[in-house]
Each structure stands twice: as C-alpha cells, then as structure tokens.
Amino acid sequence: MLIGGIWQYTSSGSVSGISGISSGIDRNYFNGSRARLLALANNIA
C-alpha cells in the first residue's frame, strides 16, 4: 500500500538486533528525498 510516498512491502521482515517479535517487522520503502522524509519525521511537512 502506498501512502504519501511510503510503501509497506512486507509485514514479515526481520531486522538485525530486534528479537522477540513473533509476527515479524513491517518493512517499508520511501519514494522521496531524504529532506522530505526528515520533514515528515519531524512533522514539518
């Protein structure tokens, strides 16, 4: 699903260093610039 340039491509991923989650980790792709991502993360978009 694509929402505002962020696409969740799996809900069963894994990330090194994160354990104890039996259902998996969401893995996402952002289709935009680093500046846009930082603006979204800091709620200044």
N, C-alpha and C positions, 0 to 999 in steps of 0.2 A: 504494500500500500504506500502510495506517495502522498505525503502531507507536507506542504511548504518546503519542498526540496529534500525531505528526509524520507528514505525508503527503508522499511524493515524487510530485510531479505531472508531472515530466519529467526525463529524463536527457540531454536535448539542448539545454539552455538556454545562455545566454551571460550574462556579467557584465562590465560596463564595467571596463576596467583589467586583465583577465585574458586573456592570449593564449597561443598555442602549444599549446592543448589541442584535438586534432583530434576527439575523441569527444564533446565537449560537457560541460557542467557540470550536475550534479544541481540541480534547483530544488525546494525543499520548502516546505510550509505547516505552521505550528504552530497547533493548535487548543487554545489555553490562554492563561493570563495571562502577562504579562511576568515576574512574580515566579516562576511555575512554570518558565518557560523558563530563567531565570537559575539557579534551583535545580538543574535538570537539567545545565546547562552547568558548574556548579561542583561537581557530584557530591555535593550535599547534599539530594537529593530524598528 
